[in-house]
């Protein structure tokens, strides 16, 4: 947690010595604590306070409720160093490190798109496998080689999005615990000397504001993870649609259909495809007698007789020999 200007309290178990260091707003002086420290510890504390003066004030002003909400925070050098190690092997690198994957776990009762990969069970998958005479299961990769590449890339993005969601959930839980911890600190203020209670109250009031910002950051990370799941879905869906044999207008209508969080396509997509196919077949049936392919197969006499109760079976008109 970011240290803020105020009172730094140190409490040790089975000890009655309470050390209170009071800093002013500009870190210009240190009030003599109640416990006599050695000179080396004093110099260390003073040096640390002076070195962190600008950084601490910057963080405090940025996270303050009276300050603007949209501020640019500096990047920690350690995070950039870690990213450079990941960038060394873009293709061979793992989507998630084993340590991170084991650390952030969720119960299996949570949504499917966070705990496991989506299964592409749909009439689209059946049509794609039927075209290439494949009899694999519904969760197998697409039969086309090019489609398998896109499907694997989509699964990789989905795994990263699910892990990002789990990390955001862990951050939100820790922020909630931190907020409850600061609320409990209210009960210890009355046990401090009266000259330090006002400053301690200011520190305790600053803590929940920082916790609230941490919760908002976790919510923003969860929103980004949800949009990354959408990206994974839009990558995997065309990989199966391109080998299904459906018309382009049907494929375009299916691509932007809602995602139910359980399957890659879902029953809503199957229902919509069946409806589109029925509408297309109906339009073809209504347009069949007037299509150019069937023109000239009915004789004029038979076509007129169809309205008078005569047979309208299509027969080729016979020409009288000259």
C-alpha positions as CSV (number, residue, x, y, z in Angstrom):
1,X,0.0,0.0,0.0
2,X,1.2,3.5,-0.7
3,X,2.4,5.3,2.4
4,X,0.8,8.7,2.9
5,X,1.9,11.7,4.9
6,X,0.8,11.6,8.5
7,X,1.6,9.3,11.5
8,X,3.5,6.1,11.1
9,X,2.5,3.8,14.0
10,X,4.5,0.8,15.0
11,X,2.9,-1.6,17.4
12,X,4.8,-4.8,18.6
13,X,3.2,-7.7,20.5
14,X,4.0,-8.0,24.2
15,X,5.5,-4.6,24.3
16,X,4.2,-1.4,25.9
17,X,6.4,0.9,24.0
18,X,4.5,2.9,21.4
19,X,6.5,4.9,18.9
20,X,4.8,7.7,17.1
21,X,6.5,9.7,14.5
22,X,4.8,12.8,13.4
23,X,5.6,14.4,10.0
24,X,4.4,17.7,8.8
25,X,2.8,18.1,5.4
26,X,6.1,19.0,3.7
27,X,8.3,16.5,5.5
28,X,10.5,19.3,6.9
29,X,10.9,18.1,10.5
30,X,10.3,15.1,12.7
31,X,8.8,15.5,16.2
32,X,10.7,13.7,18.8
33,X,9.1,10.3,19.4
34,X,8.1,9.0,22.8
35,X,10.8,6.2,22.6
36,X,14.5,7.2,22.3
37,X,15.9,5.8,19.1
38,X,19.5,5.5,18.1
39,X,21.1,8.0,15.8
40,X,21.4,5.6,12.9
41,X,17.6,4.9,12.9
42,X,16.8,8.6,13.0
43,X,19.1,9.4,10.0
44,X,17.6,6.5,8.1
45,X,14.0,7.7,8.7
46,X,14.9,11.3,7.8
47,X,16.6,10.2,4.6
48,X,13.7,8.0,3.6
49,X,11.2,10.8,4.2
50,X,13.2,13.3,2.2
51,X,13.7,11.0,-0.7
52,X,10.0,10.0,-0.9
53,X,8.7,13.5,-0.4
54,X,7.8,14.2,-4.1
55,X,6.6,10.7,-4.9
56,X,4.5,10.4,-1.7
57,X,2.9,13.8,-2.2
58,X,2.3,13.0,-5.9
59,X,0.5,9.8,-5.1
60,X,-1.5,11.3,-2.4
61,X,-2.7,14.3,-4.5
62,X,-3.6,12.0,-7.4
63,X,-5.7,9.7,-5.3
64,X,-7.3,12.4,-3.3
65,X,-11.0,12.9,-3.9
66,X,-10.5,16.7,-4.4
67,X,-8.0,16.1,-7.2
68,X,-8.9,15.3,-10.8
69,X,-9.8,11.7,-11.4
70,X,-7.9,11.3,-14.7
71,X,-4.2,11.5,-14.0
72,X,-1.2,9.7,-15.5
73,X,0.7,7.6,-12.9
74,X,4.4,6.7,-13.5
75,X,5.2,3.1,-14.6
76,X,7.1,1.0,-12.1
77,X,10.5,0.0,-13.7
78,X,10.2,-3.5,-12.5
79,X,7.0,-4.1,-14.5
80,X,8.7,-2.9,-17.7
81,X,11.7,-5.2,-17.0
82,X,9.3,-8.2,-16.7
83,X,7.5,-7.3,-19.9
84,X,10.8,-7.2,-21.8
85,X,11.5,-10.8,-20.8
86,X,8.1,-11.9,-22.1
87,X,8.6,-10.2,-25.4
88,X,11.7,-12.2,-26.2
89,X,9.7,-15.1,-27.6
90,X,6.3,-13.9,-28.8
91,X,5.3,-17.1,-30.5
92,X,6.8,-19.8,-28.2
93,X,6.0,-17.9,-25.0
94,X,3.2,-19.3,-22.8
95,X,-0.1,-17.5,-22.7
96,X,-0.1,-17.8,-18.8
97,X,2.8,-18.7,-16.6
98,X,2.2,-21.8,-14.4
99,X,2.8,-19.8,-11.2
100,X,0.1,-17.2,-12.1
101,X,-2.3,-19.9,-13.3
102,X,-2.0,-21.8,-10.0
103,X,-2.2,-18.8,-7.8
104,X,-5.5,-17.3,-9.1
105,X,-8.1,-20.1,-8.9
106,X,-11.9,-20.0,-8.8
107,X,-14.5,-22.6,-7.9
108,X,-15.7,-24.7,-10.9
109,X,-19.2,-23.3,-10.3
110,X,-18.2,-19.9,-11.7
111,X,-19.0,-18.9,-15.4
112,X,-17.6,-21.1,-18.0
113,X,-15.7,-18.4,-19.9
114,X,-13.6,-17.8,-16.7
115,X,-12.8,-21.4,-15.7
116,X,-12.5,-23.3,-19.0
117,X,-12.5,-23.0,-22.8
118,X,-15.8,-22.6,-24.7
119,X,-17.1,-25.6,-26.6
120,X,-18.2,-24.9,-30.2
121,X,-21.3,-27.1,-30.2
122,X,-23.6,-25.8,-32.9
123,X,-25.2,-26.6,-36.3
124,X,-22.3,-24.5,-37.7
125,X,-19.8,-27.0,-36.4
126,X,-21.8,-29.9,-37.7
127,X,-22.1,-28.3,-41.2
128,X,-18.3,-27.7,-41.2
129,X,-17.4,-31.2,-40.3
130,X,-20.0,-32.7,-42.8
131,X,-18.3,-30.8,-45.7
132,X,-15.0,-32.4,-45.0
133,X,-16.4,-35.8,-43.9
134,X,-15.0,-35.4,-40.3
135,X,-16.6,-37.3,-37.4
136,X,-14.8,-35.7,-34.5
137,X,-16.5,-34.5,-31.3
138,X,-17.9,-31.0,-30.8
139,X,-15.0,-29.7,-28.8
140,X,-12.4,-30.8,-31.4
141,X,-10.5,-28.1,-33.5
142,X,-11.9,-27.1,-36.9
143,X,-11.1,-29.5,-39.7
144,X,-9.5,-26.9,-41.9
145,X,-5.8,-26.2,-41.3
146,X,-6.1,-22.4,-41.7
147,X,-9.2,-22.4,-39.4
148,X,-7.3,-24.3,-36.7
149,X,-4.7,-21.5,-36.5
150,X,-7.3,-18.9,-35.9
151,X,-9.1,-21.2,-33.4
152,X,-5.8,-21.7,-31.5
153,X,-5.2,-18.0,-31.4
154,X,-8.7,-17.3,-30.1
155,X,-8.2,-19.9,-27.3
156,X,-5.0,-18.2,-26.3
157,X,-6.6,-14.8,-26.1
158,X,-9.5,-16.3,-24.1
159,X,-7.2,-18.0,-21.6
160,X,-5.4,-14.6,-21.0
161,X,-8.7,-12.8,-20.6
162,X,-10.0,-15.4,-18.1
163,X,-6.8,-15.1,-16.1
164,X,-7.0,-11.3,-16.2
165,X,-10.5,-11.5,-14.8
166,X,-9.4,-13.7,-11.9
167,X,-6.6,-11.3,-11.1
168,X,-9.0,-8.4,-11.1
169,X,-11.3,-10.4,-8.8
170,X,-8.4,-11.0,-6.4
171,X,-7.5,-7.3,-6.4
172,X,-11.1,-6.3,-5.6
173,X,-11.2,-8.8,-2.7
174,X,-8.0,-7.5,-1.2
175,X,-9.2,-3.9,-1.6
176,X,-12.4,-4.8,0.3
177,X,-10.4,-6.4,3.0
178,X,-8.1,-3.3,3.2
179,X,-11.2,-1.1,3.5
180,X,-12.5,-3.2,6.4
181,X,-9.0,-3.0,8.0
182,X,-9.0,0.8,7.9
183,X,-12.5,0.8,9.4
184,X,-11.2,-1.3,12.3
185,X,-8.4,1.2,12.9
186,X,-10.9,3.7,14.0
187,X,-11.2,1.9,17.4
188,X,-7.5,2.4,18.1
189,X,-7.4,6.1,17.7
190,X,-8.9,6.8,21.2
191,X,-6.0,4.9,22.8
192,X,-3.4,7.2,21.4
193,X,-2.2,10.4,23.2
194,X,-4.6,13.3,22.6
195,X,-2.0,15.3,20.8
196,X,-1.7,12.6,18.1
197,X,-5.4,11.7,17.7
198,X,-6.1,14.4,15.2
199,X,-3.3,13.4,12.9
200,X,-4.1,9.7,13.3
201,X,-7.7,10.4,12.3
202,X,-6.4,12.0,9.1
203,X,-4.4,9.0,8.2
204,X,-7.3,6.6,8.9
205,X,-9.6,8.7,6.7
206,X,-7.0,8.6,3.8
207,X,-6.9,4.8,3.8
208,X,-10.5,4.1,2.7
209,X,-10.1,6.6,-0.2
210,X,-7.1,4.6,-1.5
211,X,-9.0,1.4,-1.1
212,X,-11.9,2.8,-3.1
213,X,-9.5,3.7,-5.9
214,X,-8.1,0.1,-5.8
215,X,-11.7,-1.2,-6.2
216,X,-12.3,1.0,-9.1
217,X,-9.1,-0.1,-10.8
218,X,-10.1,-3.7,-10.3
219,X,-13.5,-3.0,-11.9
220,X,-11.8,-1.3,-14.9
221,X,-9.5,-4.4,-15.2
222,X,-12.6,-6.7,-15.2
223,X,-14.2,-4.5,-17.9
224,X,-11.1,-4.9,-20.0
225,X,-11.1,-8.6,-19.5
226,X,-14.7,-8.8,-20.6
227,X,-13.9,-7.0,-23.8
228,X,-11.0,-9.3,-24.4
229,X,-13.3,-12.3,-24.1
230,X,-15.4,-10.6,-26.9
231,X,-12.2,-10.4,-29.0
232,X,-11.6,-14.2,-28.5
233,X,-15.1,-15.0,-29.5
234,X,-14.9,-12.9,-32.7
235,X,-11.6,-14.7,-33.5
236,X,-12.9,-18.2,-33.1
237,X,-16.4,-17.8,-34.7
238,X,-15.1,-17.0,-38.2
239,X,-12.7,-19.9,-38.0
240,X,-15.7,-22.2,-37.9
241,X,-18.0,-20.2,-40.1
242,X,-15.6,-20.1,-43.1
243,X,-15.8,-23.9,-43.5
244,X,-19.5,-24.3,-42.7
245,X,-20.7,-23.5,-46.3
246,X,-23.4,-21.0,-45.2
247,X,-24.0,-17.9,-47.3
248,X,-22.1,-14.8,-46.5
249,X,-25.2,-12.9,-45.2
250,X,-25.9,-15.7,-42.8
251,X,-22.3,-15.7,-41.6
252,X,-22.3,-12.0,-41.1
253,X,-25.5,-12.2,-39.1
254,X,-24.1,-14.9,-36.8
255,X,-20.8,-13.1,-36.1
256,X,-22.4,-10.3,-34.1
257,X,-25.0,-12.3,-32.3
258,X,-25.0,-12.1,-28.4
259,X,-22.6,-14.4,-26.5
260,X,-24.3,-16.3,-23.7
261,X,-21.1,-17.1,-21.8
262,X,-21.6,-20.9,-22.0
263,X,-20.9,-21.9,-25.6
264,X,-19.1,-20.3,-28.5
265,X,-22.4,-20.0,-30.5
266,X,-25.2,-21.2,-28.2
267,X,-28.8,-22.3,-28.9
268,X,-29.8,-18.7,-29.9
269,X,-27.4,-18.9,-32.9
270,X,-28.9,-22.3,-33.9
271,X,-32.4,-20.9,-33.7
272,X,-31.5,-17.8,-35.8
273,X,-29.8,-20.0,-38.4
274,X,-32.8,-22.3,-38.8
275,X,-35.1,-19.2,-39.1
276,X,-32.8,-17.7,-41.8
277,X,-32.7,-21.0,-43.7
278,X,-36.5,-21.3,-43.6
279,X,-36.9,-17.8,-44.8
280,X,-34.5,-18.4,-47.7
281,X,-36.2,-21.7,-48.7
282,X,-39.6,-20.0,-48.6
283,X,-38.4,-17.1,-50.8
284,X,-36.9,-19.6,-53.2
285,X,-40.1,-21.7,-53.3
286,X,-42.3,-18.6,-54.0
287,X,-39.9,-17.4,-56.7
288,X,-39.5,-20.9,-58.4
289,X,-42.3,-20.8,-61.0
290,X,-41.1,-17.4,-62.2
291,X,-37.4,-18.1,-62.3
292,X,-35.6,-18.0,-65.7
293,X,-34.7,-21.6,-65.4
294,X,-38.3,-22.8,-65.4
295,X,-39.5,-20.3,-68.0
296,X,-40.9,-22.1,-71.2
297,X,-41.6,-25.4,-69.5
298,X,-45.4,-24.7,-69.4
299,X,-47.5,-24.4,-72.5
300,X,-49.8,-21.5,-72.7
301,X,-52.9,-23.7,-72.9
302,X,-51.9,-25.7,-69.8
303,X,-51.0,-22.5,-67.9
304,X,-54.5,-21.1,-68.6
305,X,-56.1,-24.3,-67.7
306,X,-54.5,-24.3,-64.3
307,X,-56.9,-21.6,-63.2
308,X,-60.0,-23.6,-64.5
309,X,-59.3,-26.8,-62.4
310,X,-57.2,-28.6,-65.0
311,X,-53.9,-30.3,-64.4
312,X,-50.9,-28.1,-64.1
313,X,-48.2,-30.7,-64.1
314,X,-45.2,-29.3,-66.0
315,X,-44.9,-30.9,-69.5
316,X,-42.9,-29.7,-72.4
317,X,-44.9,-28.2,-75.3
318,X,-44.9,-30.3,-78.4
319,X,-44.5,-28.6,-81.8
320,X,-46.6,-29.8,-84.8
321,X,-44.4,-31.2,-87.6
322,X,-44.4,-29.2,-90.8
